[in-house]
Amino acid sequence: MTQSILKGRLDGKQRNKLKGLFDMMYSPRELAEEVGFHIDQVYAVYVPMGCPHERDKKNHILINGEAFAEWYSKVYVKTKMAQDETFCLTCKKGVKIINPKEHRNKDIVFLLSDCPVCGRHNLTKIIDKKRRVDDF
């Protein structure tokens, strides 16, 4: 399993906003406001990681919206866990499920387990989720 990049990762709402970026040049402030993250993330995370950008005559950074969205989807690939794995927030990687206990909460069935590496408790793995008719 490859190590996933956690620094600079966007949540679901922010990733959906990436789809609405235009084929135009954004300043880091405009991009941050449009997507919903802090401007410092552009300078501290994305540019050092190789985000496609240009500099104007005054050395200001400009980022193409569509190119940024495409770059983000290639760099921050969704990690797939095996059936017998869950993600440990302490170790920052997928670990084997040990001593699973099944729980139910309304329409969600999930397993709780402990991390075999660091001992963190209550690692969660959703195993069944029934969607309601009005969920899209």
CNS distance restraints for C-alpha pairs under 8 A (distance, minus, plus):
assign (resid   3 and name CA) (resid  93 and name CA) 6.84 0.50 0.50
assign (resid   4 and name CA) (resid  76 and name CA) 7.57 0.50 0.50
assign (resid   4 and name CA) (resid  77 and name CA) 7.78 0.50 0.50
assign (resid   4 and name CA) (resid  79 and name CA) 6.84 0.50 0.50
assign (resid   4 and name CA) (resid  93 and name CA) 7.41 0.50 0.50
assign (resid   5 and name CA) (resid   9 and name CA) 7.33 0.50 0.50
assign (resid   5 and name CA) (resid  76 and name CA) 6.55 0.50 0.50
assign (resid   7 and name CA) (resid  45 and name CA) 7.10 0.50 0.50
assign (resid   8 and name CA) (resid  41 and name CA) 6.66 0.50 0.50
assign (resid   8 and name CA) (resid  45 and name CA) 6.09 0.50 0.50
assign (resid   8 and name CA) (resid  46 and name CA) 7.23 0.50 0.50
assign (resid   9 and name CA) (resid  76 and name CA) 6.98 0.50 0.50
assign (resid  10 and name CA) (resid  14 and name CA) 5.70 0.50 0.50
assign (resid  10 and name CA) (resid  15 and name CA) 6.04 0.50 0.50
assign (resid  11 and name CA) (resid  15 and name CA) 6.18 0.50 0.50
assign (resid  12 and name CA) (resid  16 and name CA) 6.21 0.50 0.50
assign (resid  13 and name CA) (resid  17 and name CA) 6.50 0.50 0.50
assign (resid  14 and name CA) (resid  18 and name CA) 6.63 0.50 0.50
assign (resid  14 and name CA) (resid  35 and name CA) 5.44 0.50 0.50
assign (resid  14 and name CA) (resid  36 and name CA) 6.13 0.50 0.50
assign (resid  14 and name CA) (resid  37 and name CA) 7.88 0.50 0.50
assign (resid  15 and name CA) (resid  19 and name CA) 7.29 0.50 0.50
assign (resid  15 and name CA) (resid  35 and name CA) 7.72 0.50 0.50
assign (resid  16 and name CA) (resid  20 and name CA) 7.51 0.50 0.50
assign (resid  17 and name CA) (resid  21 and name CA) 7.08 0.50 0.50
assign (resid  17 and name CA) (resid  34 and name CA) 7.38 0.50 0.50
assign (resid  17 and name CA) (resid  35 and name CA) 5.43 0.50 0.50
assign (resid  18 and name CA) (resid  35 and name CA) 6.33 0.50 0.50
assign (resid  18 and name CA) (resid  65 and name CA) 7.90 0.50 0.50
assign (resid  18 and name CA) (resid  69 and name CA) 5.51 0.50 0.50
assign (resid  19 and name CA) (resid  69 and name CA) 6.98 0.50 0.50
assign (resid  21 and name CA) (resid  34 and name CA) 7.91 0.50 0.50
assign (resid  21 and name CA) (resid  65 and name CA) 4.97 0.50 0.50
assign (resid  21 and name CA) (resid  66 and name CA) 5.92 0.50 0.50
assign (resid  21 and name CA) (resid  69 and name CA) 7.44 0.50 0.50
assign (resid  22 and name CA) (resid  64 and name CA) 7.80 0.50 0.50
assign (resid  22 and name CA) (resid  65 and name CA) 5.34 0.50 0.50
assign (resid  22 and name CA) (resid  66 and name CA) 5.86 0.50 0.50
assign (resid  23 and name CA) (resid  64 and name CA) 6.14 0.50 0.50
assign (resid  23 and name CA) (resid  65 and name CA) 5.56 0.50 0.50
assign (resid  23 and name CA) (resid  66 and name CA) 5.18 0.50 0.50
assign (resid  23 and name CA) (resid  67 and name CA) 7.70 0.50 0.50
assign (resid  24 and name CA) (resid  63 and name CA) 7.97 0.50 0.50
assign (resid  24 and name CA) (resid  64 and name CA) 5.27 0.50 0.50
assign (resid  24 and name CA) (resid  65 and name CA) 5.91 0.50 0.50
assign (resid  24 and name CA) (resid  66 and name CA) 7.61 0.50 0.50
assign (resid  25 and name CA) (resid  62 and name CA) 5.66 0.50 0.50
assign (resid  25 and name CA) (resid  63 and name CA) 5.17 0.50 0.50
assign (resid  25 and name CA) (resid  64 and name CA) 4.36 0.50 0.50
assign (resid  25 and name CA) (resid  65 and name CA) 6.39 0.50 0.50
assign (resid  26 and name CA) (resid  30 and name CA) 5.70 0.50 0.50
assign (resid  26 and name CA) (resid  31 and name CA) 5.67 0.50 0.50
assign (resid  26 and name CA) (resid  62 and name CA) 5.50 0.50 0.50
assign (resid  26 and name CA) (resid  63 and name CA) 5.09 0.50 0.50
assign (resid  26 and name CA) (resid  64 and name CA) 6.04 0.50 0.50
assign (resid  26 and name CA) (resid  65 and name CA) 6.53 0.50 0.50
assign (resid  27 and name CA) (resid  31 and name CA) 6.16 0.50 0.50
assign (resid  27 and name CA) (resid  60 and name CA) 7.98 0.50 0.50
assign (resid  27 and name CA) (resid  61 and name CA) 6.36 0.50 0.50
assign (resid  27 and name CA) (resid  62 and name CA) 4.92 0.50 0.50
assign (resid  27 and name CA) (resid  63 and name CA) 6.30 0.50 0.50
assign (resid  28 and name CA) (resid  32 and name CA) 6.03 0.50 0.50
assign (resid  28 and name CA) (resid  39 and name CA) 6.12 0.50 0.50
assign (resid  28 and name CA) (resid  42 and name CA) 6.31 0.50 0.50
assign (resid  28 and name CA) (resid  61 and name CA) 6.89 0.50 0.50
assign (resid  28 and name CA) (resid  62 and name CA) 6.82 0.50 0.50
assign (resid  28 and name CA) (resid  63 and name CA) 7.10 0.50 0.50
assign (resid  29 and name CA) (resid  33 and name CA) 6.15 0.50 0.50
assign (resid  29 and name CA) (resid  39 and name CA) 5.50 0.50 0.50
assign (resid  30 and name CA) (resid  34 and name CA) 5.99 0.50 0.50
assign (resid  31 and name CA) (resid  35 and name CA) 6.13 0.50 0.50
assign (resid  31 and name CA) (resid  39 and name CA) 7.99 0.50 0.50
assign (resid  31 and name CA) (resid  63 and name CA) 7.85 0.50 0.50
assign (resid  31 and name CA) (resid  65 and name CA) 7.55 0.50 0.50
assign (resid  32 and name CA) (resid  36 and name CA) 5.51 0.50 0.50
assign (resid  32 and name CA) (resid  37 and name CA) 5.03 0.50 0.50
assign (resid  32 and name CA) (resid  38 and name CA) 5.77 0.50 0.50
assign (resid  32 and name CA) (resid  39 and name CA) 5.27 0.50 0.50
assign (resid  32 and name CA) (resid  42 and name CA) 7.65 0.50 0.50
assign (resid  33 and name CA) (resid  37 and name CA) 6.67 0.50 0.50
assign (resid  33 and name CA) (resid  38 and name CA) 7.68 0.50 0.50
assign (resid  33 and name CA) (resid  39 and name CA) 7.88 0.50 0.50
assign (resid  37 and name CA) (resid  41 and name CA) 7.14 0.50 0.50
assign (resid  38 and name CA) (resid  42 and name CA) 7.79 0.50 0.50
assign (resid  39 and name CA) (resid  43 and name CA) 7.30 0.50 0.50
assign (resid  40 and name CA) (resid  44 and name CA) 5.86 0.50 0.50
assign (resid  41 and name CA) (resid  45 and name CA) 5.29 0.50 0.50
assign (resid  41 and name CA) (resid  46 and name CA) 6.59 0.50 0.50
assign (resid  42 and name CA) (resid  46 and name CA) 4.91 0.50 0.50
assign (resid  42 and name CA) (resid  47 and name CA) 6.02 0.50 0.50
assign (resid  43 and name CA) (resid  47 and name CA) 5.62 0.50 0.50
assign (resid  43 and name CA) (resid  48 and name CA) 7.25 0.50 0.50
assign (resid  44 and name CA) (resid  48 and name CA) 6.73 0.50 0.50
assign (resid  45 and name CA) (resid  49 and name CA) 6.20 0.50 0.50
assign (resid  46 and name CA) (resid  50 and name CA) 6.47 0.50 0.50
assign (resid  46 and name CA) (resid  51 and name CA) 5.30 0.50 0.50
assign (resid  47 and name CA) (resid  51 and name CA) 4.94 0.50 0.50
assign (resid  47 and name CA) (resid  52 and name CA) 7.62 0.50 0.50
assign (resid  47 and name CA) (resid  53 and name CA) 7.64 0.50 0.50
assign (resid  51 and name CA) (resid  68 and name CA) 6.62 0.50 0.50
assign (resid  51 and name CA) (resid  71 and name CA) 6.68 0.50 0.50
assign (resid  51 and name CA) (resid  72 and name CA) 7.93 0.50 0.50
assign (resid  52 and name CA) (resid  63 and name CA) 6.60 0.50 0.50
assign (resid  52 and name CA) (resid  64 and name CA) 7.51 0.50 0.50
assign (resid  52 and name CA) (resid  67 and name CA) 6.71 0.50 0.50
assign (resid  52 and name CA) (resid  68 and name CA) 6.42 0.50 0.50
assign (resid  52 and name CA) (resid  71 and name CA) 7.35 0.50 0.50
assign (resid  53 and name CA) (resid  61 and name CA) 6.51 0.50 0.50
assign (resid  53 and name CA) (resid  62 and name CA) 5.63 0.50 0.50
assign (resid  53 and name CA) (resid  63 and name CA) 4.61 0.50 0.50
assign (resid  53 and name CA) (resid  64 and name CA) 6.88 0.50 0.50
assign (resid  54 and name CA) (resid  61 and name CA) 5.75 0.50 0.50
assign (resid  54 and name CA) (resid  62 and name CA) 5.22 0.50 0.50
assign (resid  54 and name CA) (resid  63 and name CA) 6.46 0.50 0.50
assign (resid  55 and name CA) (resid  59 and name CA) 5.00 0.50 0.50
assign (resid  55 and name CA) (resid  60 and name CA) 5.20 0.50 0.50
assign (resid  55 and name CA) (resid  61 and name CA) 4.67 0.50 0.50
assign (resid  55 and name CA) (resid  62 and name CA) 5.94 0.50 0.50
assign (resid  56 and name CA) (resid  60 and name CA) 5.44 0.50 0.50
assign (resid  56 and name CA) (resid  61 and name CA) 6.77 0.50 0.50
assign (resid  56 and name CA) (resid  62 and name CA) 7.25 0.50 0.50
assign (resid  63 and name CA) (resid  67 and name CA) 7.74 0.50 0.50
assign (resid  63 and name CA) (resid  68 and name CA) 6.83 0.50 0.50
assign (resid  64 and name CA) (resid  68 and name CA) 6.05 0.50 0.50
assign (resid  65 and name CA) (resid  69 and name CA) 6.28 0.50 0.50
assign (resid  66 and name CA) (resid  70 and name CA) 6.21 0.50 0.50
assign (resid  67 and name CA) (resid  71 and name CA) 6.03 0.50 0.50
assign (resid  68 and name CA) (resid  72 and name CA) 5.99 0.50 0.50
assign (resid  69 and name CA) (resid  73 and name CA) 6.31 0.50 0.50
assign (resid  70 and name CA) (resid  74 and name CA) 6.47 0.50 0.50
assign (resid  71 and name CA) (resid  75 and name CA) 6.17 0.50 0.50
assign (resid  72 and name CA) (resid  76 and name CA) 5.75 0.50 0.50
assign (resid  73 and name CA) (resid  77 and name CA) 6.11 0.50 0.50
assign (resid  81 and name CA) (resid  85 and name CA) 5.63 0.50 0.50
assign (resid  81 and name CA) (resid  86 and name CA) 6.47 0.50 0.50
assign (resid  81 and name CA) (resid  87 and name CA) 7.75 0.50 0.50
assign (resid  81 and name CA) (resid  94 and name CA) 6.67 0.50 0.50
assign (resid  82 and name CA) (resid  86 and name CA) 7.88 0.50 0.50
assign (resid  84 and name CA) (resid  96 and name CA) 5.76 0.50 0.50
assign (resid  84 and name CA) (resid  97 and name CA) 5.64 0.50 0.50
assign (resid  85 and name CA) (resid  94 and name CA) 5.95 0.50 0.50
assign (resid  85 and name CA) (resid  95 and name CA) 5.27 0.50 0.50
assign (resid  85 and name CA) (resid  96 and name CA) 4.45 0.50 0.50
assign (resid  85 and name CA) (resid  97 and name CA) 5.35 0.50 0.50
assign (resid  86 and name CA) (resid  94 and name CA) 5.36 0.50 0.50
assign (resid  86 and name CA) (resid  95 and name CA) 5.59 0.50 0.50
assign (resid  86 and name CA) (resid  96 and name CA) 6.46 0.50 0.50
assign (resid  86 and name CA) (resid  97 and name CA) 6.29 0.50 0.50
assign (resid  86 and name CA) (resid 123 and name CA) 6.84 0.50 0.50
assign (resid  86 and name CA) (resid 124 and name CA) 6.79 0.50 0.50
assign (resid  86 and name CA) (resid 125 and name CA) 5.76 0.50 0.50
assign (resid  87 and name CA) (resid  92 and name CA) 7.03 0.50 0.50
assign (resid  87 and name CA) (resid  93 and name CA) 5.63 0.50 0.50
assign (resid  87 and name CA) (resid  94 and name CA) 4.35 0.50 0.50
assign (resid  87 and name CA) (resid  95 and name CA) 6.14 0.50 0.50
assign (resid  87 and name CA) (resid 123 and name CA) 7.06 0.50 0.50
assign (resid  87 and name CA) (resid 124 and name CA) 7.79 0.50 0.50
assign (resid  88 and name CA) (resid  92 and name CA) 5.59 0.50 0.50
assign (resid  88 and name CA) (resid  93 and name CA) 5.76 0.50 0.50
assign (resid  88 and name CA) (resid  94 and name CA) 6.14 0.50 0.50
assign (resid  88 and name CA) (resid  95 and name CA) 6.59 0.50 0.50
assign (resid  88 and name CA) (resid 115 and name CA) 6.67 0.50 0.50
assign (resid  88 and name CA) (resid 120 and name CA) 7.62 0.50 0.50
assign (resid  88 and name CA) (resid 123 and name CA) 6.41 0.50 0.50
assign (resid  89 and name CA) (resid  93 and name CA) 7.33 0.50 0.50
assign (resid  90 and name CA) (resid 118 and name CA) 7.41 0.50 0.50
assign (resid  90 and name CA) (resid 120 and name CA) 7.23 0.50 0.50
assign (resid  91 and name CA) (resid 117 and name CA) 7.68 0.50 0.50
assign (resid  91 and name CA) (resid 118 and name CA) 7.07 0.50 0.50
assign (resid  95 and name CA) (resid 115 and name CA) 6.70 0.50 0.50
assign (resid  95 and name CA) (resid 116 and name CA) 7.26 0.50 0.50
assign (resid  95 and name CA) (resid 117 and name CA) 7.78 0.50 0.50
assign (resid  96 and name CA) (resid 115 and name CA) 7.47 0.50 0.50
assign (resid  96 and name CA) (resid 116 and name CA) 7.14 0.50 0.50
assign (resid  97 and name CA) (resid 113 and name CA) 6.01 0.50 0.50
assign (resid  97 and name CA) (resid 114 and name CA) 7.06 0.50 0.50
assign (resid  97 and name CA) (resid 115 and name CA) 7.18 0.50 0.50
assign (resid  97 and name CA) (resid 116 and name CA) 7.82 0.50 0.50
assign (resid  98 and name CA) (resid 113 and name CA) 5.78 0.50 0.50
assign (resid  98 and name CA) (resid 114 and name CA) 6.11 0.50 0.50
assign (resid  98 and name CA) (resid 115 and name CA) 7.19 0.50 0.50
assign (resid  98 and name CA) (resid 116 and name CA) 6.88 0.50 0.50
assign (resid  99 and name CA) (resid 113 and name CA) 5.71 0.50 0.50
assign (resid  99 and name CA) (resid 114 and name CA) 7.00 0.50 0.50
assign (resid 100 and name CA) (resid 111 and name CA) 5.78 0.50 0.50
assign (resid 100 and name CA) (resid 112 and name CA) 5.50 0.50 0.50
assign (resid 100 and name CA) (resid 113 and name CA) 4.68 0.50 0.50
assign (resid 100 and name CA) (resid 114 and name CA) 7.80 0.50 0.50
assign (resid 101 and name CA) (resid 111 and name CA) 5.42 0.50 0.50
assign (resid 101 and name CA) (resid 112 and name CA) 5.23 0.50 0.50
assign (resid 101 and name CA) (resid 113 and name CA) 6.50 0.50 0.50
assign (resid 102 and name CA) (resid 109 and name CA) 7.14 0.50 0.50
assign (resid 102 and name CA) (resid 110 and name CA) 5.83 0.50 0.50
assign (resid 102 and name CA) (resid 111 and name CA) 4.57 0.50 0.50
assign (resid 102 and name CA) (resid 112 and name CA) 6.50 0.50 0.50
assign (resid 103 and name CA) (resid 109 and name CA) 5.89 0.50 0.50
assign (resid 103 and name CA) (resid 110 and name CA) 5.46 0.50 0.50
assign (resid 103 and name CA) (resid 111 and name CA) 6.11 0.50 0.50
assign (resid 103 and name CA) (resid 112 and name CA) 7.39 0.50 0.50
assign (resid 104 and name CA) (resid 108 and name CA) 5.76 0.50 0.50
assign (resid 104 and name CA) (resid 109 and name CA) 4.59 0.50 0.50
assign (resid 104 and name CA) (resid 110 and name CA) 6.38 0.50 0.50
assign (resid 105 and name CA) (resid 109 and name CA) 6.56 0.50 0.50
assign (resid 107 and name CA) (resid 129 and name CA) 5.89 0.50 0.50
assign (resid 107 and name CA) (resid 130 and name CA) 5.41 0.50 0.50
assign (resid 107 and name CA) (resid 131 and name CA) 7.61 0.50 0.50
assign (resid 108 and name CA) (resid 126 and name CA) 7.16 0.50 0.50
assign (resid 108 and name CA) (resid 127 and name CA) 7.85 0.50 0.50
assign (resid 108 and name CA) (resid 128 and name CA) 5.85 0.50 0.50
assign (resid 108 and name CA) (resid 129 and name CA) 4.61 0.50 0.50
assign (resid 108 and name CA) (resid 130 and name CA) 6.62 0.50 0.50
assign (resid 109 and name CA) (resid 126 and name CA) 6.11 0.50 0.50
assign (resid 109 and name CA) (resid 127 and name CA) 5.74 0.50 0.50
assign (resid 109 and name CA) (resid 128 and name CA) 4.98 0.50 0.50
assign (resid 109 and name CA) (resid 129 and name CA) 6.35 0.50 0.50
assign (resid 110 and name CA) (resid 124 and name CA) 6.62 0.50 0.50
assign (resid 110 and name CA) (resid 125 and name CA) 5.46 0.50 0.50
assign (resid 110 and name CA) (resid 126 and name CA) 4.16 0.50 0.50
assign (resid 110 and name CA) (resid 127 and name CA) 5.19 0.50 0.50
assign (resid 110 and name CA) (resid 128 and name CA) 6.81 0.50 0.50
assign (resid 111 and name CA) (resid 123 and name CA) 7.88 0.50 0.50
assign (resid 111 and name CA) (resid 124 and name CA) 5.65 0.50 0.50
assign (resid 111 and name CA) (resid 125 and name CA) 5.15 0.50 0.50
assign (resid 111 and name CA) (resid 126 and name CA) 6.38 0.50 0.50
assign (resid 111 and name CA) (resid 127 and name CA) 7.07 0.50 0.50
assign (resid 112 and name CA) (resid 122 and name CA) 5.05 0.50 0.50
assign (resid 112 and name CA) (resid 123 and name CA) 5.37 0.50 0.50
assign (resid 112 and name CA) (resid 124 and name CA) 4.87 0.50 0.50
assign (resid 112 and name CA) (resid 125 and name CA) 6.72 0.50 0.50
assign (resid 113 and name CA) (resid 121 and name CA) 6.49 0.50 0.50
assign (resid 113 and name CA) (resid 122 and name CA) 5.34 0.50 0.50
assign (resid 113 and name CA) (resid 123 and name CA) 5.12 0.50 0.50
assign (resid 113 and name CA) (resid 124 and name CA) 6.74 0.50 0.50
assign (resid 114 and name CA) (resid 119 and name CA) 5.87 0.50 0.50
assign (resid 114 and name CA) (resid 120 and name CA) 5.61 0.50 0.50
assign (resid 114 and name CA) (resid 121 and name CA) 4.58 0.50 0.50
assign (resid 114 and name CA) (resid 122 and name CA) 5.89 0.50 0.50
assign (resid 114 and name CA) (resid 123 and name CA) 5.89 0.50 0.50
assign (resid 115 and name CA) (resid 119 and name CA) 4.73 0.50 0.50
assign (resid 115 and name CA) (resid 120 and name CA) 5.19 0.50 0.50
assign (resid 115 and name CA) (resid 121 and name CA) 6.65 0.50 0.50
assign (resid 115 and name CA) (resid 123 and name CA) 7.01 0.50 0.50
assign (resid 131 and name CA) (resid 135 and name CA) 6.16 0.50 0.50
